Amino acid sequence: MYPKDPYRNETYYPYGYGELTNTGKLRMYKLGEVFRKQFKSFLGSLYLPGLIKSVSTDYSRTKCSLQLFLAGLFPPFKTLLEWNNNLNWNPIAFDTVSLQSNRLLSFPYFFCPRYQVLYRAYTQTPEVVAIENHYKPMYSYVTQNTGLNVTSIFQLFGLYFGLTNEKEWGLTLPAWTNAVFPNYLRRAAEDNYVVMSGTPQLNQLFGEKVINSTSENESLRMVAALFRHGHRTREVYGYPTDPYNNETFEPYGAGQLTSEGKLLEYNLGRMLRKRYNKFLGPTYKSEDVYAVSTNYSRTECSLQLVLAGLFPPKNTELQWHQILNWNPIPYDLLYPNNNRLISVPFLYCPRFLKELAKFFRTSRGRAIENKYAHKYPYLSKHTGMNVTSIFSLLFLYDALKSESDWGLTLPIWTKSIYPEYLHNGSVDNFVSFSANPQLIQLGGGFLLEKIIDDMFTAIEGKGPKLYLYSAHDLTVANLLSAMNVFFPHTPPYGACVIVELHNKHDSYFVKIFYQDYTPGENFKQLVIPRCHANCPIKKFIDLLKGNIAKGDTDPCESEPHGQRTREKSTYPNDPYANEQFKPYGIGELITKGKMTEYNLGKMLRNRYNSFLGPVYKPQDVSAYTSNFSRTKCSLQLVLAGLFPPQNTELQWNEHLNWNPISYETLLPEKSHLLSIPLANCPRYIVELAEYFKTEKVKNMQRKYDYQYQFLSENTGLNITSFFDLYFLYDTLVTENDWNLTLPEWTKSVYPEYLKNATVDNLLVWYGTPTLKQLSGGFLLKKIINDMIATITSKGPKIYLYSAHDLTVASLLSAMNVNFPHVPYYGSCVIVELHSIKGKYFVKIFYHTSEESLKSLVVPECTVDCPIKQFAELLKDNMPDDRSDPCSIKE
């Protein structure tokens, strides 16, 4: 819109602002049909998971456009995927990318600083000035009539699309537009596209992929550098009795780089510049550098500082400021649940924790623990922590070191344990984290695998010259361990591992260097056992292949949507381990599951028809899903059943009673709402481990331990806890649902024994207020906040959350209404806010596909629970307002 737009108050009912119209929907659907016709022989008739990669920007209209395109591309009628003979549509999961954090689909004019600098410079050239002059005579006319201050064709570009949208909506455009629309503005828009990609540099950033070919004459072919962040302040919270818990660490803030840390990282960049000056050349080239960081402020800033020291623009063509010798360089963030490369495994890899627990049950592990156990009561008394393992020493050492570095006087009691005792305990933690091949694989094995893959890319003459990874002390130790060159120490701030690929006389070899700031040394060379300083790449791989995580599944998996196929991970002796579950794929919804979710949507439509009205309105619905294909598809199916467009203004295809509706995917590293706390909440894992030590849980476990040896022998698993039984039950349920004949040995344990164990697991996992806080408490808190927002102002009418059995059980537990059961596929918890005569109250219902809605009552309240009493009764089950309740350090 523009300031003088006569249609500024147009609501575009029933679509809303910026949404697809029926014409747009049909166009995208037909585009999918065109692709189906063109590529049918190539794609085949069935949609199979992994067949295509679908990505949309994070806009409702692009997400809906992608859904429509996929609907036209893969109609399920007369295929094995047909699940509803009245609806020729099949949900297909896709990913969304943020324009700010992912350059893949972004508009560089808004989200790429380097592009903006180059674009501004290009607009001053005679070539572009001539283009502008062609349109300039009309600028004053357009300015006068729109109220805009038109000074460039870029503004005409936006105006053209605004007027186009209004005309397509059937609005009568003002008379003044006849002189400029469509021809004048369309030509300006076309020329704007030309200008936006008018130089090779702009074109690269606008969409052209440039493949770098490394010189064959250089010995050095590729460099990978992993480094720890610089000196930082303590995390938000130290330990319970910490006298400095209220310290704000001004002006930096908690957990942030200090000036010392910034200088350390900047100097590391300068060291890399000096070392690789000839290899990299004097000027930063985006195609030469791959730079990523974990999603912590201190690692992001450390990466920026290394890049600043590595690529100063002074006296190069990239110099843009006479005084400021810095150039912005883009980098990416790696979120731990999407990418294990440089994540901290004990925070985000459940199997790592399981393997670590196994190690500490060995004689070697117990010997390490026993070295420090004599001080645990002393530490518990003075810190307020419940110190029961060496694991706690690492966090305590980190807190005290950060406070000491900040110049704070440590309490007198610390003198007997800091630094020596705690430092040694930290070192032994690092030793333990890589104590066997499984731990090494789940620690540094992911990054080692990528480095090797990138070497082969470099051998082909492709890919970046330099790979930079900004991470943590444990990440550094893990990579050293994965290359069999770790030695007992704690990697200091700024510690840096370098892996170089060289080529001489067509022979490729690897060199490893380490900067740990040992006095008198720069980068020291490390040699892999049984190899030499210049380690041939083939031998390098042969020696280290056992340290790379194996298989095509997620090695970290420990893991209600509708009925689905089994996950990739199963038990070692599973006779169906290689079952592919065609045509659905592994871990995907089956036809029965799709119908379950679709019918759930229809049930919600029937219940809330008058409340929601017949037509989908974007402002009335907030829909969220966890980041799994099956939960995304389940949400699409519920929405399809809840908002069929037939006989409404939103009907866009008379043969397809479906309408695409945007939803949001909640990534576990960004939101705890729908995440599985066993996989994504470190503090939950610690609290659960402590609860497992209580007599109550020990007694519960004893009910099942008589079958552990039998199960271990028959599954090939090492069953030591009823915790393990949950995952085995889940596997057998899905295989049984797939009509596979279960092995004979399962008859004595399935379903009754394993189901009972699973029920008890769910009771234990949410058995204390703290465990409830760190699981369903996040969602409960949001629900209550949304109720309050509804009371005080207008918001969505319905909030939908698509997740897992554990999520359902955790929310029931957080509301104190859980009961012994395993939430079945399609189970649904409903929380309603009602108002009668100005008084607000809450109702809770529970629905499964096997029974109708039943009312649940919060203890000490009534069926119609007043909202104030509801919130007061459940306040202890919700997390507090600290920045990250899941952080162990908090």
Secondary structure by P-SEA (a helix, b strand, c coil): cccccccccccccccccccccaaaaaaaaaaaaaaaaacccccccccccccbbbbbcccaaaaaaaaaaaaaacccccccccccccccbbbbbbbbbbccccccccccccccaaaaaaaaaaaacaaaaaaaaaaccaaaaaaaacccccccaaaaaaaaaaaaaaaaacccccccccccccaaaaaaaaaaaaaacccaaaaaaabbbbbbbccccccccbbbbbbbbcccccccccccccccccccccccccccccaaaaaaaaaaaaaaaaacccccccccccccbbbbbcccaaaaaaaaaaaaaacccccccccccccccbbbbbbbbbbccccccccccccccaaaaaaaaaaaacaaaaaaaaacccaaaaaaaccccccccaaaaaaaaaaaaaaaaacccccccccccccaaaaaaaaaaaaaaaccaaaaaacaaaaaaaaaaaaaaaaacccccbbbbbbcaaaaaaaaaaacccccccccccbbbbbbbbbcccccbbbbbbbcccccccbbbbbcccccccccaaaaaaacccccccccccccccccccccccccccccccccccccccccccccccaaaaaaaaaaaaaaaaacccccccccccccbbbbbcccaaaaaaaaaaaaaacccccccccccccccbbbbbbbbbbccccccccccccccaaaaaaaaaaaacaaaaaaaaacccaaaaaaaaaccccccaaaaaaaaaaaaaaaaacccccccccccccaaaaaaaaaaaaaacccaaaaaacaaaaaaaaaaaaaaaaacccccbbbbbbcaaaaaaaaaaacccccccccccbbbbbbbbbcccccbbbbbbbcccccbbbbbcccccccccaaaaaaaccccccccccccccccc
